[in-house]
Amino acid sequence: MLLFKAFSALLSYPSEGMRQALPEIADIVRTAPLLDPPRRDDLLALIDELGDGDLLAAEERYVDLFDRGRALSLHLFEHLHGESRDRGEAMVELKQLYEKAGFELTARELPDYLPVVLEYLSCRDLAEARDMLADCAQILTTIGRSLVARRSRYAAVLQALLVVAGESPIEVDKVPPVKERIETLDREWTEQPAFGGSLASADSATCTPAA
């Protein structure tokens, strides 16, 4: 299940450590039997982009995408519950699921952060991973479409997750490109309610035997 660790790393905030691990991540992608050639090629293109240029540029791209608008939030329950009380209850249930499986969060990320979810799935069997991804396929599609619309290479990870879940990948040529102004994204973040949809890195959590 190293592939899910690779997905988690690719969706996490860029760091020097992550960039140093890119050759290993690329090897995992090249040999993963769950990936078809189009998904593999797109993921390798993302890996090349993450390793190109200086770290600051990669950090800026990440922040511009994932930290400026609700449509691209990687906190999955935010798409489902917004800031309602239901989100807090769902977080508690998800954290309990982690604890029951012996998965211990070691960082301050919330349990519904997609890289954390993927780190958890890397500790589980493939059937459970596919079921969990299928449960949140609508949200993965929503985030993926937003990334495709921005023609971001990060869309490769969401596309691969959909395929692993047994869902159809997003048809890129049917998603019109959009380039939103930062002011628009900020306004969306502060003013608009979340929309409907369901449900990390090696530094975010650890797997330990269940009690």
N, C-alpha and C positions, 0 to 999 in steps of 0.2 A: 504493500500500500504506500510505497514511497512516492507514488505519483501525487497523492493528496498532499503530502508534505511539500512537494514541488509547487503545486498550485497555491498552497498557503504562502509560501515564500514569495512567489511572484506577485501576489496581491497585497503583500505587506509593504509598509513604508520603506522606501529604499534605504539601505545602509551599506557601509563599506563591506561588512561581513557578508551581506546578501550578494553583493557584486562578486566577491571572491568565490562564492559558491556557485555562480552561474555555470561554469563548465560542468560541474557535477549535476546540476539541474538539467542542463542540456542533454547529458548522457541518459538520465532517467526518461526524459521525453522521447528521445530517439528509440529507446528500447521498450517503451510501455506498450503492451499488447492491447490496451483499452483504447488507444488512439488510432484513428484512421489517418491516412496521409495528409488530407487538408488541415486537420486539427494540429497534427505534428508540425507541419510547415509553419502554420501561423504562430504556434507557441515558440518555435525557434526564432522566428522574426522578432517576437517580443523580447526574447532573451538577448538577442543581438542589440536591440534598441536600449535595453536597460544597461547593458555593458558599454554602450557607446557614449563618448563625451565625459564630462566631469559629473561627479555625484550631485552637485547642486542642481544641475539641469534636470536630472532624473527626479530629484525631490520636488522641484517646481512643477514638473508635469503631473506628478502624483497629487500634489495639493490642489492644483487647478482642476483636476478631474473629480477627486473623491471628497474634497473638503469644502466645496463651494455650492453644493446643491443637493436637495433631497433625492432627486432622481438617481443619483449615483452613490448614495450612501451605502456603505458596506455593512451597516448594522441592519440586519434583515428584518427584525421585528419592527423597526421604524417604518418600513413600507407597509406593514400589516396593521400596526396599532398606533402609529404616530407617537405622541407623547402621552397617550392615555394610560390609565391605571392598568389596563389589560396588558400593556407591554411589560410592566413590572412583574405581573403575575407569570407571564410567559417566560421571563428571564429566570425567575425562581425555579420553574419547572425544568428549564433547560439545564440550569446549573445542577439541579438534583440528578438529572440524567447523566451528566458528566461524572458526578461523584459516585453514582452507583456503578459506573463502568471503571472506576479507578483513575479517572482523568482529572488531574489537578491543575487548575489555573494558577500560573505563577506570575502573571503580570496584571496590570490594572485594566486590560481590555474587557469590555462587556462580553458575556457569553454568546451573544447573537452576532458578534463581529465575524464576518465570513471567513477570514483567515483562521480564527479560532475554531470555528465549526469544521473547517477542512483539516486542521491539526487533529481534532478529535476523530474524524473519520479515518485518518491515517492509522489509528489504533484499533479500528473495528474491522469486521470482515466486509467483503465486497457487497454482499446482499444487503446488509444494514446500510452501508454507505449509499447504495443506489436508492433504497427506500427513502432515506432522509433527503437526498437531493431531489427525488421525484416529488416529495411533499412540498418543497419550496421552489419547484420549477417555474411557477408563475413569477416569483420575485426575481429569480435568476434571469428569466427572459426579459423582464422589465429593465434590469440593470444592463444586461447584454445589449438590448436594443439602443439604450442611451449611449453606450460606448460605441456601437456600430455607427450611430448617427454622427458621432464626433470623429469617426474614422480613427479611433484609438486602437492601438495594437493590444491593449489590455482586454479587448473583447474576446481575444483568443481563449482566455481562461474560462470565461462564462460559456462560450460556445462548446468547449471541451467538457465542461461540467454537465451541460444539457445532454450531450451525446452519451456520456457515461451513465446518466440517469435514464437513458432510453427515450429521451425526447428528441424532437427534430431540431437541428440547429437553426438559428435565425438566418433568413435569406437576405444577405447583405444588399443585393441589388434592389430589394423592395423597401429598404429603409432609406428615406431621403436624408442627405447630409445636413447637419445643422452645426452652426458655430455660435454658441450663445455668448453674449457679453457677460463679463464677470459681474457687472451690476445686476443683470437679470438673474443670475444664479444666486447672488446674495439675497435678492428680494424673495426669490422662491423659497430659500431656506428659512427666512424669518417670517414670511407671511402666509404661505400656503399649507394646508393640512396634508398629511401623508395620504397616499392612495393605497388601495388594497393589494394583497398578494400573500408567504410563510417563513420558516426559519430564514489551526492558524499557523501562526508560524512557530518554529521550534523554540523561539525565545518566549512565546506566550504561554505555553502550557507543557505539562509533562504527563506521560502515561504511567500509572503505577497499578499493580494488581488490585483488583477490587477487594474490599474487605469482606 
